[in-house]
Amino acid sequence: MASEDVRYQALPPEEAIAYFKAKGYNLASSWDWRDVWQKEHATMFTVAKTAGFDVLKDIHAAVDDAIAQGLTLKQFAARLTPILQSKGWWGKQELPDPLTGEVKAVQLGSPRRLQIIYDTNMRMAQAAGEWARIQRTKSTSPFLFYFATLDGKTRPQHRAWHGTILPVDHPWWKTHFPPNGWRCRCDTIQLSAHDLQAMGYEVSSDPVVEMVEYYNERTDERIWIPKGIDPGFGYNPGEAALDGNAARALMGKLVDASPDMAAAQAASAKFVVPAMKRDLVDWIAPRLDALEAKEPIKTGERRVVGALPDAVLDFFKSGRAMAGGQAVELSSGAITLSEDGINHLYREAKRGSGVGLPRETIERAVDALWEPEAIYWDKSNPALLYLVDAGDGAGKLVVRVNYATRIKVPAEGGTIRRETIRTNDLWSGRLINPADMENVGMYERIK
């Protein structure tokens, strides 16, 4: 089947769409495809030779539409080609390499380049979406079958991998989950134990992975990669996107976004929310351990833990969010938690009043921010109240709106400077009687 005829609609599109949309908030112009390496692509969108041209957003938007709408290569190219040509990103031009300063004749836009952009991004998004589905269903279908298209174009190593059956969590899939090269057509089939028995299959023995050395002249690094996998493809795109560090980097961008943009980014970043939740639990839990051991914790780090949903944004836009007789206007759509906030939540729980939140609820506070029982506006304070399940009772988390704080940011010359930002700060929480929240004189229910 010709590449032009391939339509990427077989897999559930939501995860693939979310994966690719999330990368649109981290656009990076580059000169060479090797400048952005492997797992960096999980949270970053780049196209080589776009530095100095205002085309990266156009290319991302076109790929985004192609994934969401199942466009063919011909449709994708027809939409994008006139835009790129009008902005001068087309044909061969002489441009200086920013790394070396050497002027080189380079290929910008062309039918072949658009084919590579289309094919690579569609296959990577498809693979990431597939991996998210595999992780959700691995309890009932815990095996993967490596499937190669067996024709005259198939790479010898990929042909040899055809029929390999391994558990979903086998480390081989960290490097060999397809696609495994430019225009690789390999795929996986998820199987249950019943499938194996019915088809007469057996789980394969551990594959022998031969490594070869690759020199990345752009980064001056020598890297060992599995034989048979093209340089830059030796990683699992879905696993990389579900990595905690990647999720943290992506969510961290919500602080600088407008409230509407933060909500949109958060909605499109649902793909990384499970990883973000795990990452935040891993961050909160040891700090609670230290506090329980009566050890002090530092109070300088702040993490993004969520974003205000559309219902809350609409509430503020309506002018109903009143404090001190005046309507409150949002400065940020991000919700953050600081180490000082963790300390405060813990101290509230240990005051002996019996109304502090249990430790498990504090650890899982991020779950409540993404899936609250209800959200209220506190009329006496500029704060949002998130109702949560607190084990045997109900609790509330207090998010201070438009909270001003100073953070450390990198500056020129490798120095650090402090910058004041406004965010929505998760600060306190306690057990409550849900009936008390129906006091319309004090609270207004938003969601």
C-alpha positions, 0 to 999 in steps of 0.5 A: 500500500502506498504511503499516500493511501494510508489513513491513520484511523484504526486506533482510538483517536482521543489518546493520539490527538491528546498526545500530539496537541500537548506537544503544541505548547512546546514548539522548538525550531531546530536546524537538524533532526538530531538537535532534538533527541529521542524522548525530548520529542515526547513533549516537544514539536520541532521540524528541522530547518525551521529556525528563522521562519514563521512556519512551525505553528502552521506545520503543527496545526496541519499535523494536528488536523490530519490526526484529528480528522484522519486526513490523507497525505494528499489532503495534508499537503494540499492544505499546508503547501501554499502556506509554506510557500507564501512564507518562503519555506520552500525549495532549496536555499543557502542558510547558515548552520547556527551550530557551525556558522557554515553556509550550506545549501539546504532543502526546506519544504518539498513534497518529500519533506511533507511526506516525512513530516506527515508519516513520522508524526502520524505514526508516533502519535498513533504509537503513543495513543496505542501505548496508552490503551495498552496500559489501560487494558494490560490486566486482561491482555498482558502480551504484545505480538510484534507484527511486521509487514512482510514484503520486499521493503521490510528491513531484515531485523524487523522481519526477524522480530515478527512474531515476537511475543512478550509481556507488555511490561517487558523492557524490550518494548522500551526500545523496540515498540514500533515505529522503529525507523523512518517510514517503519510500518511495524505494529503490535497486536495486544493478546490475552492468555486466552488468545495465546492458547487459542492461536497456539502461540507461546511467549518468546524467550528474552530477545538478544539485543545487539547494540551498535555505536552511533555518533551524533555529530550535532551533540558530539555524543557517542550513543549505543542504539539497538541494531536494526533501529534507526537513530532517534527511534530507539524509544517508546513514544507513549512511555516517554510521554507518560514519564513523570519528568515529561508531564512535569515539564508540560504542566509547568507551562500553565503558570505563564498561560492565560486562564483560558489557555491554561484550561485548553492546555490542561484539557489537551494534556489529559494524556500525561495526567496519569504520569503527572499524578504519580509524579506528584505523589512521589513528590508529596509523600517523602515530604510528609514522611519527613514531617511525620519524623519531625524533620524540617522540609525546605519550602522553596519548590512549587509544582503545577498540580492542575488548572481551573476548569471551564466552569470556574472560568465562566463563573469569573467571567460572569462577574459573580466571583465577588470579594470585598464588594468587587468582582475578582478577575483571574490572573492565572488558570494554573493551580500550584502547590508549594512545599510550604503548602504541604507543610501547612496541610500537614500542620492542619492535620496534626493540630488535634482538632479532629478536622484535619485531612488524612494523609492519604487525602493530602497525598492524592489532593491532585486527584480531587483537583482534576475530579472534584465532588463539587467546587464552591466560591468562598464569598468571604475570601478570594478562594475556591473550595474543592470538595473531596472524598476524605476516606470516611468523610468529606473534606475541602481543599482551599485554593487561594485565587490570584496568590502572589509569590516569588519564584526562582528563574534562570537568568543570563550568564547562568545566574538566578533571579527572582520573579513575582508570579500570580497563581492559584495556590492550594494552601489548606484543607479540612474535614467538613459537613457537606451540608454546611456548604449549602449556606448561600450567604457564605458560599456559592456552588460553581460546579 
